[in-house]
């Protein structure tokens, strides 16, 4: 159950291809070997209302939040986080070259007793 959400300031929408970012992050998650294909979810959500730093209109952000189930070691989570950050940094290289962009990533473990799931995708992918 890896769910990666990218929240980003609305002013980034016309400056970068968020679909391409989602695919790059999906690729990094799959390459980690930590997750089944049918479990991976990546989504990007624009934040139309935001206030960043000194409020200059060119200020922008992207905040990545990865929620995963328990069972991965600290080393695995660290390696995964670094791979995701590399993918995001590569994607946002033009924005990071300016003094107006902030990029962050947090990996959160989900408490199993408080997480419910029904996934009809797994059976289909597990038979191929």
C-alpha positions as CSV (number, residue, x, y, z in Angstrom):
1,X,0.0,0.0,0.0
2,X,2.3,2.8,-1.1
3,X,0.3,5.9,-1.8
4,X,2.3,8.9,-2.9
5,X,0.6,12.3,-3.0
6,X,2.2,15.3,-4.5
7,X,0.7,18.6,-3.4
8,X,1.9,21.6,-5.3
9,X,1.3,25.3,-5.6
10,X,-1.1,26.1,-8.4
11,X,1.4,28.3,-10.1
12,X,3.5,25.2,-11.1
13,X,0.7,23.8,-13.2
14,X,1.7,25.5,-16.4
15,X,5.5,25.2,-15.7
16,X,5.9,21.4,-15.5
17,X,4.3,18.2,-16.6
18,X,2.8,16.7,-13.4
19,X,1.8,13.5,-15.3
20,X,5.4,12.9,-16.2
21,X,6.3,13.5,-12.5
22,X,3.7,10.9,-11.4
23,X,5.2,8.4,-13.9
24,X,8.8,9.0,-12.8
25,X,7.8,8.6,-9.1
26,X,5.8,5.4,-10.0
27,X,8.9,4.0,-11.8
28,X,11.1,4.8,-8.8
29,X,8.7,3.1,-6.4
30,X,8.4,0.0,-8.6
31,X,12.2,-0.2,-9.0
32,X,12.7,-0.2,-5.3
33,X,11.4,-3.8,-5.2
34,X,9.4,-3.0,-2.0
35,X,5.9,-2.9,-3.5
36,X,3.7,-5.0,-5.8
37,X,2.7,-3.2,-9.0
38,X,-1.0,-3.4,-8.1
39,X,-0.5,-1.5,-4.9
40,X,1.3,1.6,-6.2
41,X,-0.7,4.8,-6.3
42,X,0.8,8.2,-7.3
43,X,-1.4,11.3,-7.5
44,X,-0.7,15.1,-7.8
45,X,-3.0,17.7,-6.4
46,X,-2.8,21.4,-7.2
47,X,-3.3,23.8,-4.3
48,X,-5.0,26.9,-5.8
49,X,-4.7,28.8,-2.6
50,X,-1.3,29.0,-0.9
51,X,1.1,31.4,0.8
52,X,4.9,30.7,0.4
53,X,7.7,32.3,2.3
54,X,7.9,36.1,1.5
55,X,4.7,35.9,-0.7
56,X,6.4,36.6,-4.0
57,X,4.1,35.4,-6.8
58,X,6.8,33.3,-8.3
59,X,7.4,31.3,-5.1
60,X,6.3,27.7,-5.5
61,X,6.4,24.4,-3.7
62,X,5.9,20.7,-4.2
63,X,5.4,18.5,-1.1
64,X,5.5,14.7,-1.5
65,X,3.9,12.5,1.2
66,X,4.4,8.8,0.9
67,X,2.2,6.6,3.1
68,X,3.3,2.9,3.3
69,X,2.4,-0.1,5.4
70,X,4.7,-1.3,8.1
71,X,7.3,-4.0,7.5
72,X,10.1,-2.1,5.7
73,X,13.4,-1.6,7.5
74,X,14.8,1.9,8.2
75,X,17.4,1.3,5.5
76,X,14.7,0.3,3.0
77,X,12.7,3.4,3.8
78,X,15.8,5.6,3.5
79,X,16.9,4.1,0.2
80,X,13.3,4.6,-1.2
81,X,13.1,8.2,0.1
82,X,16.4,9.0,-1.5
83,X,15.3,7.5,-4.9
84,X,12.0,9.4,-4.8
85,X,13.8,12.6,-4.0
86,X,16.3,12.1,-6.8
87,X,13.4,11.6,-9.3
88,X,11.6,14.7,-8.0
89,X,14.8,16.8,-8.1
90,X,15.5,15.7,-11.6
91,X,11.9,16.6,-12.6
92,X,12.0,19.9,-10.9
93,X,15.5,20.9,-11.9
94,X,14.4,24.1,-13.7
95,X,12.4,25.2,-10.6
96,X,15.3,24.3,-8.2
97,X,17.6,26.4,-10.3
98,X,15.6,29.5,-9.1
99,X,15.5,31.0,-5.6
100,X,11.7,30.5,-5.5
101,X,11.1,26.8,-5.1
102,X,10.8,24.4,-2.2
103,X,10.6,20.6,-2.5
104,X,10.0,18.3,0.4
105,X,9.3,14.6,0.9
106,X,8.1,12.7,4.0
107,X,7.6,8.9,4.4
108,X,4.9,7.9,6.8
109,X,4.1,4.4,8.1
110,X,0.5,3.5,8.4
111,X,-0.8,1.8,11.5
112,X,-2.2,-1.5,10.3
113,X,-5.1,-1.7,12.8
114,X,-6.4,1.6,11.4
115,X,-6.0,0.9,7.7
116,X,-8.7,-0.9,5.6
117,X,-8.3,-1.9,2.0
118,X,-10.1,-3.7,-0.8
119,X,-8.1,-4.1,-4.0
120,X,-9.5,-5.8,-7.1
121,X,-6.4,-5.0,-9.1
122,X,-4.1,-7.4,-7.2
123,X,-5.8,-10.6,-8.4
124,X,-5.6,-9.5,-12.0
125,X,-1.9,-8.6,-11.8
126,X,-0.8,-11.5,-9.8
127,X,-2.0,-14.0,-12.5
128,X,0.0,-12.4,-15.3
